Amino acid sequence: MYRIVQISDTHISRYGQFVEEMFDKAAKRINELDPAPDIVVHTGDLTDTGVLADYEFAIQKLKAIDPKVIVAPGNHDERNYGQSLFRELVGPLEYEFDSGRCMFFMMNSPEPDRDEGRLGRRRQTYLEERFKALPSNKVKVVAFHHHLIPVPHAGREMNVLEDAGDVLDLILSYDVDLVLMGHRHVRRVLRIGRTFLVNAGTVSSIRTRGRLGHSLNIIDIDEHGEVKVQELKLKE
């Protein structure tokens, strides 16, 4: 079995939206999972305002998580020229990570200083070419911050990917196994064909929705490629 933990929207900051005790609780729960995660995928808004103090604090906090963590940037990460600090302190804004069992495509959906997101034709073409080149037994995982379809209980819909229709068609045409997303602070799982669209709730932002609280996702993939997604609630 291959185990992915998905976290999102941590909004790490010395001030503002960050609930540090929730992040610490999440890190502890992740480290105690049995079986242990093979990887942790963060689907954006690592920081709250994208400034240097946020990034330095975020790098410090991520060290509490034992498994390897890979991060896709969120719209808050690219505020205040934060994309330059993401590249310097976290890593490339988009890249591939081959774990052996899975191929992760970490994509940069935000645009600097905007809440809206898009992938655009260049990224779509890149993904299509890479999907064609992958062996059939490789699990395909695409991760980006913005959501492909509206998320219930998340409030007024304004920030779905601008090119969501084209991206969704691409994802379904190539039988992508998992699409991991964040942004709306609400957890949702939807299966279309063989593709799981998985939104994560917020791990540690003060901006929860109603009584949904803080959570993370645990995704298990068995030897036959069957996927199981469960939510781990972080109680107050």
Summary of the structure (lengths in Angstrom):
residues: 236
radius of gyration: 16.3
end to end distance: 30.7
largest distance: 46.2
contacts: 821
relative contact order: 0.19
helix: 25%
strand: 27%
